[in-house]
Amino acid sequence: MLSEAIYKRAFRVTSLFTNAMLTQIQIGCDAEKCRVIENGINYDRLSQIPLKEEDGWVDIGAVVRLAPIKDIKTMIYAFYELSSRMENVRLHILGGVDDEEYADECYALVKQLDIRNLVFTGRVDIVQYMRKLDFTILTSISEGQPLSVLESFAARRPCVTTDVGCCRELLNGKEGDNFGCAGYCVPPMYRDGLAAAMEKCVNPGEGGSGWEKADRQELRHITRHERMISEYRKLTGR
């Protein structure tokens, strides 16, 4: 009832991605009011980051805050499975603490599993830290259009994500493009699937060069911050 009242009074309703807009229409919003305005990032700041220099390690980054909705525990279990099969992998969890109790549980889990190559960095400069990473991972149980995935693409890093929000669309691209896949998408809380997807990124085989080629194009997934602001200004007439 609340949604219906809001939709009737709104002059425009924006969504971050197409499926979210379709859901709004399905639950009663007038399709004429609906617009998709994708998230924007500072593309130029990220696109200049060089690929990581070869050092014998594969470094995985997770740009997340420590909160239950990000499902850090499944990430830890999945990395534990991966590191039990491969010795040259490291996981960097980059972000602040939203939930102190949950963060403590994550720290305790790492200690319990005796995972050696996992680092909680706290808040860091993502642009500088991205230089150390080969690819990124996101294990959320709910998302819209995650900025961390867009930033990873801009930096030419593939991603492993859960199938939430528009992650699958971001990874697989939109109909009609020819750039190929930019990562792997698995169901939420599926630790074995996440471990297998990370292993594919560690050993991409013949498709390895495809990551670089796909991510170097005009980056079909990326909406520049300037364009996002422009689209919102058009809505308000400013």
N, C-alpha and C positions, 0 to 999 in steps of 0.2 A: 504493500500500500504506500509506503514511504517512497519507494522508487517511482511508482506511478505518478505520485504527486510532483516529485522533482522533475521527472521527464516532461510533464505537461507544462510546467512553468519555465523550463529552460529554453533559451533561444538557440543554443547549440550544445551538443554533447560530444565530447572528444574521447577517443580511445587511443591507446598506444599501438595497437595492432588489429588486424582485420577480424580475427576470431572474437576478440573482445567486443568489437562493434556489433558483430552479428548476434552475440549473446544479448546485448542491450536491446537490439531490435526485437529479438525473440521474446523478451520479457516485457515488451510494451512501449519501447521508445519509437517515436516517429522516425522512419529511415531518413527523411529529408533533413532532419536536424543533426544527423550523425556525421562525424568526420574522423578520419584517422590522422593523427599527428604523431609521428614516431619520435622517440627520444633522440636528443642530439648530444654529441660529444665534441670536445676540442680535437678534431681530427689531426690538425697540423702538429699539435704538441706530441701526439702519439705515433704518427706515421714515420717520424724521423728516427725512432728507436732502432738501433741495429739488431740483427739477429744475434743470439747468444754465441759466443765463441766456443768451439769444441774444447771440452776439458775432461772428457771421459765420464761425465755425469749427465743424467737427464733430470732437469729441474722443473717441477710442476708447481704452479702458483694458484692459490685460491684467494681471490680478493673478496673477502666476506667479513661481516661482523659476527662475533660469537653470540649466536642467538638460536633457539630451537628451530625456527622456521628455515634456517639455512642448513639444518641437518648435518652439522659438523661430525657427529658421531659416525654416521654412515660413511662419510668421507674418510675418517680415520680407519675404520674397519676395512674399507676398500683398499686404502693405501697399504695397510698391513698385509692384505692378500697379495698385492702387487710386489711389495718388498720381500715377501717370502719366496718369490720366484725370481726376482731380479735384485742384484746388489747395488747397481749403479743409479738408483733413483732417489730423489729427495723431494719432499713436499714442504712448501712454504705457505703457511696460512697467514695472510696479510690483512689485518683489520683490528679494530678495537673491540672492546667487550660491551655488549648490550645487556647481557644477563650474567651476573657474577656467578650465580649458582651453577648455571649451565656451563660456563667457561671452566669452573673448577672440576666439573664432571668430565669435561673433555681432556683437561690436563691429566686427571687421574687415569683416564682410559689409555692415554698414550704411555703412561708409566706402567700400567698393568700389562699392556701388550709388549712392553719393552721395545718400542719403536725408536730406533736411534736416529734415523735420517728425516726427522720431522721438526720443523721450527715454527713456533708462534712468534711472529715478528712484532705484533702490535701495529699501530698505525705507522705507515711509511709513505715516502714519496713514490707513488706507483710508477711514474715515468722513469725514475732512476732504477727502481727495483726490477722493472720489466726486462731490463738488459740481462738479468741473471736467469731468465725463465725460458724454457723451451715451449711449453704450452700451459694452458690453464684449465681449471676444473670448477664446476659449480654444481652443488648437490642439493639445492633448495627443494622444499616440498611445495612451495608456492612462489610464483614470480609474475611480473608483468612483462616488461621488456628490459632485462637486466643490463645496466650500463657496463658492468664488468665484461660481459661478452662482447659488446660493441667495442670497448677499449682494447680487448685482446685481438680482435680482428684488425683494428687500425694499426696495431703493432705487429701484424703479420704472424700472430700466434694462433694455432688451432685451439679448439675447446672441446672438452667433454662436459656435457650438461645433463641434467635430468629433464624429462619431457614435461615441462611446466611453462605456463605463459606462452610466449612465442619463440621459445628456444629452438624447437624443431624447425620452424620456418627460417629462423636466422641461420642455422647450420646448413640446411639443405638448399636455401635460396628460394627465390620466387619463380613461379612458372614463367618460362620463356628465357631465363638467363642461361648462360653457357659456362659458368665458372666452376661448377662442381661443388662437392661437399667440403665444408670447412671444419668438420669435427664429428663427434659421435654423440647421440642422444639416447638415453636409456630411461626406463621408468624410475620414478622416485623411490628411494629407500632400497634399491636393488644393488646391494654391495658387490655381488659377483659380476653383474653386468658392468658396473662402474670400473671394477678392477680389470675386466677384459678390455673395455674401451680405452683405458689408460695404457694398457699393454700395446694396443694397436697404435697409439700415438707414439709410444717409445720406439716401436719397430714398424714404421709405416710401410716398409717394403717399397715396391715400385711406385706407389702413390705418394711417396714422401715429397718429391719435388712439386707435386700438385698443390700442396699447402701454400708454398711460396707464390706460385703462379696465380692461384685464385685470389690470395689476399693482397696481391700487388695491384690488381685492377682498380677501377674507381671504387672498389669496395661496395658492392651492390647493397650490402646490409646497412652501411653506415649512413646515418643522417647527420650532417654537420650541425653543430650547435646554432650557427647563424641561420640556417634554414628553418630549424625548429622555432626559433624566436620569431622569424618572419611569418610563419604560418599562424602562430597565435596572435600576432598583431593584425593580421588580415581578419581574423574572427572578430576582434574588438574594434576594428576600424581605426587603429592607431598607427 
